[in-house]
């Protein structure tokens, strides 16, 4: 039986991909407390896509949102106070996990018992996907993307797939389906199809 761990969850209307970057603005007390704990203990939290419900709690009657069962473990890479009084943090995506059960803690923080999934093995990109590599090289030259300081291995199918899935203008649920795929090649085939659709 796979080892399970308890981690706090951060349900969002966005997807964090493995090796990706996600800037967040924190203002709810439960998440400010979470960020403080994570920074003191050098731990992280799970980012999960909301299936139904909302990110913020409006009034006491709102229950926790329904979320997808596959998420990404996040660590805080940087933080800075913002002019609007909120706390800005930059998260980095680690490994994937599957939620086995979730519940709401007394402080309204969502908790889950999760199983961390095996990391994808490095595999060569292959000649047929070289056009995707070229697309990625163009994307990462954009000034806004350069600020993210992404680590890209253009020879590795997983790395290329993750970064394209992160940077292409895709719906959150499409990114979630790419996150849930188990094989780097399968993800690249789907990204190639999506890219052709985007280009019309």
N, C-alpha and C positions, 0 to 999 in steps of 0.2 A: 504494500500500500504506500502511495506517495506521501511524503511528509507535508503536513499542512501547517500554515502559520496564520496568526491573526495580525491583520494590518488595518490601519485607518484608510478610508476611501475618500476620494475627492471626485464626486460625480460632476461631469461637465457636459456641455453641448459641443465639445471638441474632442478630438482623438490625439493622444500622444503616442507616437510610434517609437519603436526600439532605436536608440541612438539619436532620437530627435530632440528638439528644443521647444519649450512651450512657456511663453511669458504669461503671468497671471497677475491680476490685481486683487489683493486680499483686503477685505474690510469686515467680514462677519467675525464676531468674537470666537466662535468655535474653530475657525480656520486660522485666525491669528494665534490662538493657543497651540494649534497643531504645528504651525510653522515654527513657533518658538521651541516646542519640544523636539522637533526634527533637527533643528540646528544645534541644540544642546547635546543631543545624543547621537548625531550623525546618522540618523535613520531617514526613511522616506515614507511614502504613502502611495496608494494605488490610484491612478487616474482611470476612470471608467466613463464610457459614453452613456448619457441618459437616454433610455428608451421611451420613457414617459414620465412627465413631471417637470420640475424646474430646478435650476441651480441654487437659487436663494430661497430662504424660508420666509414667506409672507404670512405673519400671524401664527398663532399656536396650532391652528387646525390643520395646517399642511403636514402631510406625512412625508416620509423619505421618497425620493423618486425611484422608479423602476429602472434598472441599469442592465446593460449587456454583461454577460458573464466573463468575457475575456477583456482584460485590461493590461495596463503597463505600469510597472513600478517606477516611481519618480523620485529623484533626489534633487535637492535645492542646490543650484550651482552659484547663484548670485542673488542679491536682494538690494533694494534701495527704496527709501521713503519717497512717495510721489507728491506732487504739488496739490493734488486733490485730497490729501489726507490719508490715502490708502497706502498699502505696502505693496510694492512691485517685487515679484520674485521671478527668477528664470529657472525652470525645471528641466532636467535632463532625463530622457527616457532610458530605462534599463531593460530588464527582462519582462516577458509576458507571464501572466498568471490567469488561472481560472477560479472564479468564485464558486465555492461549494455552499456557503450560506452567508447571509448578511443580516445585520440588525442595527438598531439605532441606540447609541449610548445615551446616558442621562444628559450629557451636554449637547445632544442633537447631532453629534458626529456619527457618520455612518461607519460601521466596522464590518469586517468580513473575515471569514476563514477561507484561505486561499491555498491553492497548490501552484507552485511556480513551474512553468513549462520549460522543457529543455531548450537551450539556445540552438539556433540554426547553425549548422556547420558551414564553414567557409567553402564556397564552390566557385570555379571559374565562370566568368560571365558568358563566354561563348560568342562566336562571331555573329550569330543571328540577332543578338541584342545590342550590337555596337551602336546602332542608331539611338537607342535609349541612353547609352553612355554619353553620346554627343549632346543629346538634349539636356542631360543633367549638367554637363560641363558648362553649357550656356546659362542655365538657371543659377548655378552657384556664383556666377560672375556678377549677378545683380547686387548693387550696393546694399540693399536691405537684407539680402540673404548672407552677404559677406559678414555682416555684423553678428550673425548667429554663430560664426566660427564652427561650422559643421565639419565633422570628421568623415571624409568619404574615401573609401577604397574602391577605385574604379575597376579593379580587377575582380572584385567579389560580387557575386550575384545578389546576396542578401543586402549588402551595403547599398548597392545601386538601387535596388527595389525599395528599400526603406526610405531613402532620401527622395526618390521620385514621388512615392506615395505621400510624403510629407509636404513637398513643395508644389505639386500640381494643384490647380484649383478644383478640388473634388469635394463633393458633399461629405459630411461627417459620416454618414452611414456607409458610403462607399469606402472611405478610409478604414472604417471598422471592419468591413469585409476583407480588405487587404491585410489588416492586422491579424485576423483570424486564420488566414491561410497558413498551412504548415510547411509549404515548400517554396523556396526562393524562386525556382523556375516558374512555378504556377503563378506566383505573384507578378513576375515580369511579363508573362503572356497576357495577363489581365490588364496590366498597366499599358502595354502596347495597344490593346484594344481600346482602352479608355482614351488614350492619347489621340488615336485616329479619330475617335468620336469628337473630341474637343476641337480638333483641327477642321472638322466638318468635311 
